[in-house]
Amino acid sequence: MNNAASILLLAFLAITFIQSGYDKLFHWKDNFDWLKGHFAKTQLKNLVRLALLNILVLELISGILCVVGGIELFVSNGRTFGLYGAVFSSITLLMLLFGQRLAKDYDGARTIVIYFIPAVMAVLLLS
């Protein structure tokens, strides 16, 4: 049962981050323009491009590690890549949470917590 829950959590994280990374990659200008306005009154106002690139890379790494981890868990009961994926996912979400709090977007921050809970659950199950 533990493997089934872990695989479901990894699939959830993989879908979340691969879709989000895809959106940032193929709709860069729209994302950048929105974020530039979102962070206009924060300390990140001049770092939006770098922050967006950083989040894009972390989301893709998180998603790919979760896919590989789910396959590894299913095929050989291995937990290494899944654990890395869950940890990277948690770190990425913490960075997103920090940005939302900095921008005083408390509704956005609350939404990130919804994703953070399964990410931490995956870390616990795969540790």
C-alpha positions as CSV (number, residue, x, y, z in Angstrom):
1,M,0.0,0.0,0.0
2,N,2.9,2.4,0.8
3,N,4.1,2.1,-2.8
4,A,0.7,2.9,-4.2
5,A,0.4,6.0,-2.1
6,S,3.9,7.0,-3.0
7,I,3.4,6.5,-6.7
8,L,0.1,8.5,-6.6
9,L,1.9,11.4,-4.9
10,L,4.8,11.3,-7.3
11,A,2.3,11.3,-10.2
12,F,0.5,14.3,-8.7
13,L,3.8,16.2,-8.3
14,A,5.0,15.2,-11.8
15,I,1.8,16.4,-13.4
16,T,1.9,19.6,-11.4
17,F,5.5,20.6,-12.2
18,I,5.8,19.3,-15.7
19,Q,2.6,21.2,-16.7
20,S,3.7,24.3,-14.9
21,G,7.2,24.1,-16.4
22,Y,5.7,23.6,-19.9
23,D,3.5,26.6,-19.5
24,K,6.5,28.8,-18.4
25,L,8.6,27.5,-21.3
26,F,6.1,28.0,-24.0
27,H,4.3,31.1,-22.6
28,W,7.4,32.8,-21.3
29,K,6.4,36.4,-22.2
30,D,2.9,36.1,-20.7
31,N,4.3,34.7,-17.5
32,F,7.1,37.2,-17.4
33,D,4.7,40.2,-18.0
34,W,2.3,38.9,-15.3
35,L,5.1,38.4,-12.8
36,K,6.7,41.7,-13.5
37,G,3.5,43.4,-12.4
38,H,3.0,40.9,-9.5
39,F,6.4,41.8,-8.0
40,A,6.5,45.4,-9.1
41,K,6.4,46.7,-5.4
42,T,8.8,44.1,-4.0
43,Q,12.5,43.5,-3.6
44,L,12.3,41.1,-6.6
45,K,11.1,43.7,-9.1
46,N,14.5,43.8,-10.9
47,L,15.0,40.0,-10.6
48,V,11.8,38.7,-12.1
49,R,13.5,37.2,-15.2
50,L,16.1,35.4,-13.1
51,A,13.5,34.2,-10.6
52,L,11.3,32.9,-13.4
53,L,14.2,31.0,-15.0
54,N,15.1,29.6,-11.6
55,I,11.6,28.4,-10.9
56,L,11.3,27.0,-14.5
57,V,14.4,24.9,-14.0
58,L,13.4,23.7,-10.6
59,E,9.9,22.8,-11.8
60,L,11.3,20.7,-14.7
61,I,13.9,19.0,-12.5
62,S,11.2,18.3,-9.8
63,G,8.7,16.9,-12.4
64,I,11.3,14.7,-14.2
65,L,12.7,13.3,-10.9
66,C,9.1,12.5,-9.9
67,V,8.4,10.6,-13.2
68,V,11.7,8.7,-12.9
69,G,11.0,8.1,-9.2
70,G,7.6,6.7,-9.9
71,I,9.0,4.3,-12.5
72,E,11.8,3.3,-10.2
73,L,9.4,2.6,-7.4
74,F,7.1,0.6,-9.6
75,V,9.8,-1.4,-11.4
76,S,12.3,-2.1,-8.6
77,N,10.9,-0.8,-5.4
78,G,13.6,1.8,-5.4
79,R,13.0,5.1,-3.6
80,T,16.0,7.3,-4.5
81,F,14.7,9.3,-7.4
82,G,11.3,9.6,-5.9
83,L,12.7,11.0,-2.7
84,Y,14.8,13.5,-4.7
85,G,11.7,14.5,-6.7
86,A,9.7,15.0,-3.5
87,V,12.5,17.1,-1.9
88,F,13.0,19.2,-5.0
89,S,9.2,19.7,-5.2
90,S,9.1,20.8,-1.6
91,I,12.0,23.3,-2.1
92,T,10.4,24.6,-5.3
93,L,7.1,25.1,-3.5
94,L,8.9,26.9,-0.6
95,M,10.4,29.3,-3.1
96,L,7.0,29.9,-4.7
97,L,5.5,30.5,-1.2
98,F,8.3,33.0,-0.4
99,G,7.5,34.9,-3.6
100,Q,3.8,35.0,-2.9
101,R,4.3,36.2,0.7
102,L,6.7,38.8,-0.5
103,A,4.2,40.1,-3.0
104,K,1.6,40.0,-0.2
105,D,-0.6,37.6,-2.3
106,Y,-1.9,35.6,0.6
107,D,-4.5,33.8,-1.4
108,G,-1.7,32.6,-3.8
109,A,0.4,31.6,-0.8
110,R,-2.6,29.6,0.6
111,T,-2.9,27.8,-2.7
112,I,0.8,26.8,-2.6
113,V,0.3,25.2,0.8
114,I,-2.3,22.8,-0.8
115,Y,0.5,21.5,-3.0
116,F,3.1,21.6,-0.2
117,I,1.2,19.1,1.9
118,P,1.3,16.2,-0.6
119,A,5.0,17.0,-1.4
120,V,5.9,16.7,2.3
121,M,3.8,13.5,2.5
122,A,5.8,12.1,-0.4
123,V,9.1,13.0,1.4
124,L,7.9,11.2,4.5
125,L,6.7,8.1,2.6
126,L,9.8,7.8,0.5
127,S,12.4,8.5,3.4
